[in-house]
Amino acid sequence: MSSSTNRPMLNKVPLVTLAFWIIKILATTVGETGADYLNFNLGFGLTATSLLAAIVLLGFLWLQLRQDRYVPWIYWITVVFLSVVGTLITDNLSDNLGVSLYVSSAVFAVALAATFIVWQRTEHTLSIHDIDTPRREAFYWLAILFTFALGTAAGDLLSEQMGLGYAFSGAIFGSLIALITIGYYTGVLPAVPAFWSAYVLTRPLGASMGDFLTQAPKQGGLGLSTATVSEVFLAIIVALVIYLTLTRIDAIEREAQGAPRD
């Protein structure tokens, strides 16, 4: 019998399709605008917002970990709240503790690299096609949390502290993702580093989009309501998740690989 950390399951994450990247970018934007809405518009404050988001995240993460296969709505709600919590971790370090964005970016980059090193040495793969044991899934979610925190810090560093603005910063991150995509499809970049590099960069891209849409014009934004942006993007995410749940187009190949191994 396998130990609990090696209990076999069907793959717990979706196929990486266009829908995957659309939902991921929208989820990162909602993480930015949703956190701002709770913090500022509803007056929860940073500490209360952080505690509330962390509690909700733990609930959905517990639900996700109890599954033995990929369930779209559970998976993507977990991603959305990881995005919110990742944003709030960086915000707390910057606003409450006065940690420089240079420092937090470096710390989260080291934490993410350390996660990948331990994951690789333990499981001998970083592929998301092999998230089929509880231990691999734990590494996966820890890595994703650090990608959100790192992406938030790096995005704020460029757009705010370096003064590049939200639109220009978003263009930079979008261009880097385009280069990674070209590198992957031309065979220059292997699949695993290409995926994780793009995954990190979608966070500051989504955050820059969210800030550009919601920040006041005098701060370089369009001044749209954080509630409106969050609601519209959440509606798109829900529609896509319903579509994926009904069609199973991002899970069929995973489940066709066979039953869980002993």
C-alpha positions as CSV (number, residue, x, y, z in Angstrom):
1,M,0.0,0.0,0.0
2,S,1.1,3.6,-0.7
3,S,1.7,6.1,2.1
4,S,-0.8,9.0,2.4
5,T,1.8,11.3,0.8
6,N,2.1,9.0,-2.2
7,R,-1.6,7.9,-2.5
8,P,-2.2,7.8,-6.3
9,M,-4.9,9.9,-7.8
10,L,-6.0,11.0,-11.3
11,N,-4.2,14.2,-12.3
12,K,-5.5,17.0,-10.1
13,V,-4.9,20.0,-12.5
14,P,-6.4,20.8,-15.9
15,L,-4.8,20.6,-19.3
16,V,-3.0,23.8,-20.2
17,T,-5.3,25.2,-22.9
18,L,-6.2,28.7,-24.1
19,A,-9.1,28.6,-21.5
20,F,-6.6,27.8,-18.8
21,W,-4.5,31.0,-19.5
22,I,-7.6,33.2,-19.9
23,I,-9.0,32.1,-16.5
24,K,-5.6,32.4,-14.9
25,I,-5.1,36.0,-16.1
26,L,-8.6,36.9,-15.1
27,A,-8.2,35.3,-11.7
28,T,-5.0,37.3,-11.1
29,T,-6.9,40.5,-12.0
30,V,-9.7,39.6,-9.6
31,G,-7.1,38.9,-6.9
32,E,-6.0,42.5,-7.3
33,T,-9.3,44.2,-7.7
34,G,-11.1,41.9,-5.2
35,A,-8.5,42.5,-2.5
36,D,-8.8,46.3,-3.1
37,Y,-12.6,46.2,-3.0
38,L,-12.7,44.4,0.4
39,N,-9.9,46.5,1.8
40,F,-10.9,50.0,0.7
41,N,-14.5,50.0,-0.7
42,L,-16.0,47.9,2.1
43,G,-13.6,49.3,4.7
44,F,-12.5,46.0,6.0
45,G,-8.9,47.1,6.3
46,L,-5.8,45.2,5.3
47,T,-5.6,43.0,8.4
48,A,-9.3,41.9,8.4
49,T,-9.3,41.4,4.6
50,S,-6.2,39.2,4.9
51,L,-7.7,37.1,7.7
52,L,-11.0,36.6,5.9
53,A,-9.3,35.7,2.6
54,A,-7.0,33.3,4.3
55,I,-9.9,31.5,6.1
56,V,-11.8,31.2,2.9
57,L,-8.7,29.9,1.0
58,L,-8.1,27.3,3.7
59,G,-11.6,26.0,3.3
60,F,-11.4,25.7,-0.5
61,L,-7.9,24.3,-0.3
62,W,-9.1,21.6,2.1
63,L,-11.9,20.8,-0.3
64,Q,-9.5,20.7,-3.2
65,L,-7.1,18.3,-1.4
66,R,-9.9,15.9,-0.6
67,Q,-10.6,15.3,-4.3
68,D,-9.0,12.4,-6.2
69,R,-9.2,14.1,-9.6
70,Y,-9.5,17.5,-11.2
71,V,-12.9,19.2,-10.4
72,P,-13.0,22.5,-12.4
73,W,-15.0,24.7,-10.0
74,I,-13.1,23.7,-6.9
75,Y,-9.7,24.0,-8.6
76,W,-10.4,27.5,-10.0
77,I,-12.0,28.9,-6.8
78,T,-8.9,27.8,-5.0
79,V,-6.7,29.6,-7.6
80,V,-8.8,32.8,-7.3
81,F,-8.4,32.9,-3.5
82,L,-4.7,32.0,-3.8
83,S,-4.4,35.0,-6.0
84,V,-6.2,37.2,-3.4
85,V,-4.0,35.9,-0.5
86,G,-0.8,36.1,-2.5
87,T,-1.7,39.8,-3.2
88,L,-2.4,40.4,0.4
89,I,0.8,38.8,1.6
90,T,2.8,41.3,-0.4
91,D,0.6,44.2,0.6
92,N,1.0,43.4,4.3
93,L,4.8,43.2,3.9
94,S,4.8,46.5,2.1
95,D,2.1,48.5,3.9
96,N,2.1,47.1,7.4
97,L,5.8,46.0,7.8
98,G,7.5,48.5,5.5
99,V,9.3,45.8,3.6
100,S,10.8,47.1,0.3
101,L,9.4,45.7,-2.9
102,Y,12.9,44.9,-4.0
103,V,13.4,42.8,-0.8
104,S,10.0,41.0,-1.1
105,S,10.5,40.3,-4.8
106,A,13.9,38.8,-4.0
107,V,12.6,36.8,-1.0
108,F,9.7,35.3,-2.9
109,A,11.9,34.5,-5.9
110,V,14.2,32.6,-3.6
111,A,11.3,30.9,-1.9
112,L,9.9,29.8,-5.3
113,A,13.3,28.5,-6.4
114,A,13.7,26.6,-3.2
115,T,10.2,25.0,-3.6
116,F,11.1,23.9,-7.2
117,I,14.5,22.5,-6.0
118,V,13.0,20.5,-3.2
119,W,10.1,19.4,-5.4
120,Q,12.4,18.2,-8.2
121,R,14.7,16.4,-5.8
122,T,11.8,14.7,-4.0
123,E,9.6,13.9,-7.0
124,H,12.1,14.1,-9.9
125,T,9.6,16.1,-12.0
126,L,8.1,19.6,-12.0
127,S,5.6,18.7,-14.7
128,I,2.0,19.6,-14.0
129,H,1.0,16.6,-16.0
130,D,2.0,14.5,-13.0
131,I,0.2,16.1,-10.1
132,D,-1.2,12.7,-9.0
133,T,-0.2,12.2,-5.4
134,P,-0.9,14.4,-2.3
135,R,2.7,15.3,-1.9
136,R,3.1,16.5,-5.5
137,E,-0.1,18.5,-5.1
138,A,1.2,20.1,-1.9
139,F,4.3,21.2,-3.8
140,Y,2.1,22.5,-6.7
141,W,-0.1,24.7,-4.5
142,L,2.9,26.0,-2.5
143,A,4.6,27.0,-5.7
144,I,1.5,28.7,-7.0
145,L,1.2,30.7,-3.8
146,F,4.8,31.9,-4.2
147,T,4.2,32.8,-7.9
148,F,1.2,35.0,-6.9
149,A,3.2,36.7,-4.1
150,L,6.2,37.2,-6.3
151,G,4.2,38.4,-9.3
152,T,2.4,41.0,-7.1
153,A,5.7,42.3,-5.7
154,A,7.4,42.4,-9.1
155,G,4.4,44.1,-10.7
156,D,4.1,46.8,-8.0
157,L,7.9,47.2,-8.2
158,L,7.8,48.1,-11.9
159,S,4.5,50.0,-12.1
160,E,4.7,51.9,-8.8
161,Q,8.1,52.1,-7.2
162,M,10.0,52.4,-10.5
163,G,7.3,54.6,-11.9
164,L,6.7,52.8,-15.2
165,G,2.9,53.0,-14.8
166,Y,0.4,50.2,-15.1
167,A,-0.1,50.2,-18.9
168,F,3.6,50.2,-19.7
169,S,4.3,47.5,-17.0
170,G,1.5,45.4,-18.4
171,A,3.0,45.7,-21.9
172,I,6.4,44.6,-20.6
173,F,5.0,41.5,-18.9
174,G,2.8,40.7,-21.9
175,S,5.8,41.0,-24.2
176,L,7.8,38.6,-22.0
177,I,5.0,36.1,-22.0
178,A,4.9,36.4,-25.8
179,L,8.6,35.7,-26.0
180,I,8.3,32.6,-23.8
181,T,5.4,31.4,-26.0
182,I,7.5,31.8,-29.1
183,G,10.4,30.1,-27.4
184,Y,8.2,27.1,-26.4
185,Y,6.6,26.6,-29.8
186,T,10.0,27.0,-31.6
187,G,11.6,24.4,-29.3
188,V,14.0,26.8,-27.7
189,L,12.4,26.5,-24.3
190,P,11.4,23.2,-22.7
191,A,7.8,22.8,-21.6
192,V,8.3,22.9,-17.8
193,P,10.4,26.1,-17.5
194,A,8.2,27.7,-20.2
195,F,5.1,26.9,-18.3
196,W,6.3,28.1,-14.9
197,S,7.9,31.3,-16.3
198,A,4.7,32.2,-18.0
199,Y,2.7,31.3,-14.9
200,V,4.8,33.7,-12.8
201,L,4.4,36.5,-15.4
202,T,0.7,36.2,-15.7
203,R,0.3,37.4,-12.1
204,P,1.9,40.9,-12.7
205,L,0.2,41.1,-16.1
206,G,-3.2,40.5,-14.5
207,A,-2.4,42.9,-11.6
208,S,-1.3,45.6,-14.0
209,M,-4.5,45.1,-15.9
210,G,-6.6,45.4,-12.7
211,D,-4.7,48.5,-11.5
212,F,-4.9,50.1,-14.9
213,L,-8.7,49.6,-15.0
214,T,-9.4,50.7,-11.5
215,Q,-6.8,53.3,-10.4
216,A,-7.7,57.0,-10.7
217,P,-6.7,58.7,-14.0
218,K,-4.2,60.9,-12.1
219,Q,-2.5,57.7,-11.1
220,G,-2.4,56.4,-14.6
221,G,-5.6,54.3,-14.5
222,L,-9.1,54.4,-16.0
223,G,-10.9,54.9,-12.7
224,L,-13.4,52.1,-13.1
225,S,-15.1,50.6,-10.1
226,T,-13.2,47.7,-8.4
227,A,-16.6,46.1,-7.8
228,T,-17.6,46.3,-11.4
229,V,-14.3,45.0,-12.7
230,S,-14.3,42.2,-10.2
231,E,-17.9,41.2,-11.0
232,V,-17.4,41.3,-14.8
233,F,-14.2,39.2,-14.7
234,L,-15.7,36.8,-12.2
235,A,-18.7,36.3,-14.5
236,I,-16.4,35.4,-17.3
237,I,-14.5,33.0,-15.1
238,V,-17.8,31.4,-14.0
239,A,-18.9,31.0,-17.6
240,L,-15.7,29.4,-18.7
241,V,-15.6,27.1,-15.7
242,I,-19.2,26.0,-16.4
243,Y,-18.1,25.3,-20.0
244,L,-15.1,23.3,-18.9
245,T,-17.3,21.4,-16.4
246,L,-19.9,20.5,-19.0
247,T,-17.4,19.6,-21.8
248,R,-14.6,18.2,-19.8
249,I,-12.2,19.2,-22.6
250,D,-9.5,20.0,-20.2
251,A,-9.7,16.7,-18.2
252,I,-10.6,14.0,-20.7
253,E,-7.0,13.2,-21.6
254,R,-6.0,13.1,-18.0
255,E,-8.7,10.5,-17.1
256,A,-8.0,8.5,-20.3
257,Q,-4.6,7.7,-19.0
258,G,-6.0,5.0,-16.8
259,A,-7.1,4.3,-13.3
260,P,-5.0,5.3,-10.3
261,R,-2.0,3.1,-9.8
262,D,-1.6,0.9,-6.7
